[in-house]
Amino acid sequence: MIEFHGIFKTFKNTQAGTSIAALENVSFIQKEGEFLAIMGPSGCGKSTLLNIVAGFELKYEGVCRVNGEPVTNTGPDRGVVFQEYALFPWMTVEENITFAMKSAGKWTRNSSKISKDILGRMGLSNFLNSFPKSLSGGMRQRLAIARIIAIDSPMMLMDEPFGALDALTRSSLQKELVTLWHETKKTIFFITHSADEAIYLADRVIVMTPRPGKIVLELKIEIERPRDPTSPEFNEYKKNILKVLNSD
Amino acid sequence: MKVAIQKWWFPIFLLCFWEFSVSNKWLDHSFFPAPSSMIIVMWGDILSGKIIHDSWASFQRFFVGLFIGSTLGILLGLTMAVSKSVDFMLSAIVQIIRAIPPITWIGFSILWFGIGTKPAIFLISLGTIFPMLINTYDGVRQVDELYIRAAMNLGAKRRMLFWNVILSAALPNILTGLRVSIGLAWILMVVGELIAVPNGLGQTLMRAQDYNQVDRMLAYMIVIGLYGFLSDLLLVQISNYLLRWQRGLER
């Protein structure tokens, strides 16, 4: 469970003497196993929220708790999937997984087999000895996801993970992510700027607006999966979200 | 094969032209010894074991000096990059000593280490510290924060963070530093051997100069050049292997 209680965060630019209110009084709770999407335009503070849960950002007002404990550092219980992949380019595909498992203290005698299984499941079997640079964007993000599965993180924090991918690759990865979520029952905290992506994926969508970053809408998406982005009910949700965003 | 021809036809053509110019008396042999006579001297010195003996003596100084210098350079560079207080403490000293040409240390090196192999090793070490130090420092400082974040998020402990992330990310810079250091080490090895050492490539070159043996002078210059060329080639090969991940080719 992830809890935010009255989070305020201001970024100060000491040289310019300016400050930006990135988050203003943000509070919400994400239940275990829930697929939650935080959606909003750039500058609305959605990535700052992720950085706070992940433990990258520790200076703010308010309380952020994960499973009842205040967040004081980062760790493998909250695996992050970055938009820029953040794979280690000097390690092969398999070495990236091995490094992740060893770092997380999850390396045992049959881990090598487990890592091969996970890579196979993510469609990377033929690339075990390739370096990330020779992989396509979609493949790289699959590897980044495989890394979080390998460390068996109960939570997956995803920071616009499909933002840099082409439309076709993005939609196939979205499908796979839903399947993966059904199989693993992970708590997914998903940041996106796309209303379509949020509605397609999540149980619940939290919509934010910038200056100052605050929550303007919370929507439970009650459409059966797999969802059809062209259906009337899908569009209804989308209209609601865009109405709120455009009214500002 | 085609590349080899493209690379070598001109040097070989130049040698032939040179040979032809000397044999036709366009060039004076005592100023420009013919390549053929140089090769004869070189071959004689190979057969007598002189070149091998000199090379071995020089290699030892080269490697010991390079090893001491580059190890110190890497260690200092790492420490300065990681610790701000060490960085502040040493940066002025490093910048000033770095700006002093290593050759100017000859006087003190003899004063401190006497004559022989030690001052040569001292000169090589001193010259090779700084390229390693600067490049290691820059490499570590330039490590993308994203990698550190990702590794910490995965739970990497200090040791893994250092070896598998920071040092690996800095490796391209460290190898660039090593390449510069190797180049400098050859130069300083010869310089160091000009100070009374009993043997070595630089020493024989010096003596050939004293006795006006122009063929031998040229032969030894070429030998030194070849060693420098080959050692650089070897390092480039090793670097290409270690940094194969940068090219994105499959292993």
Contacts between the chains, C-beta under 8 A, distances in Angstrom:
chain1	res1	chain2	res2	distance
A	54	B	153	6.3
A	55	B	153	7.8
A	56	B	149	6.0
A	56	B	153	7.8
A	74	B	149	7.5
A	74	B	152	5.1
A	74	B	153	4.8
A	75	B	153	7.1
A	75	B	155	5.7
A	76	B	153	7.0
A	76	B	154	5.5
A	76	B	155	3.9
A	78	B	153	7.3
A	79	B	153	6.8
A	79	B	154	7.5
A	80	B	149	7.9
A	80	B	150	7.2
A	80	B	153	4.9
A	82	B	146	6.8
A	82	B	149	8.0
A	82	B	150	6.7
A	84	B	146	6.1
A	86	B	146	5.0
A	86	B	147	6.7
A	86	B	149	7.1
A	86	B	150	3.8
A	87	B	150	8.0
A	88	B	147	6.4
A	88	B	150	7.7
A	88	B	151	7.8
A	88	B	164	7.4
A	88	B	165	6.8
A	88	B	168	7.2
A	89	B	245	5.4
A	89	B	246	7.4
A	90	B	168	4.5
A	90	B	169	7.2
A	90	B	171	7.2
A	90	B	245	4.7
A	91	B	164	7.6
A	91	B	168	7.9
A	91	B	245	7.7
A	92	B	245	8.0
A	92	B	251	6.8
A	99	B	151	8.0
A	99	B	154	7.4
A	99	B	156	7.7
A	99	B	160	7.4
A	99	B	164	5.9
A	100	B	154	4.8
A	102	B	160	6.8
A	103	B	151	6.5
A	103	B	154	4.1
A	103	B	155	4.6
A	103	B	156	3.9
A	103	B	157	7.4
A	103	B	160	5.8
A	104	B	154	5.6
A	104	B	155	4.4
A	105	B	155	6.4
A	129	B	250	6.7
A	129	B	251	4.7
A	130	B	250	5.0
A	130	B	251	7.3
A	131	B	244	7.3
A	131	B	245	4.2
A	131	B	248	6.1
A	131	B	249	7.8
A	131	B	250	7.7
A	131	B	251	7.5
A	132	B	245	7.8
A	133	B	245	6.4
A	133	B	246	7.0
A	133	B	247	7.3
A	133	B	248	3.2
A	134	B	248	4.1
A	134	B	249	6.4
A	134	B	250	5.9
A	147	B	154	7.3
A	151	B	154	6.3
A	151	B	155	7.4
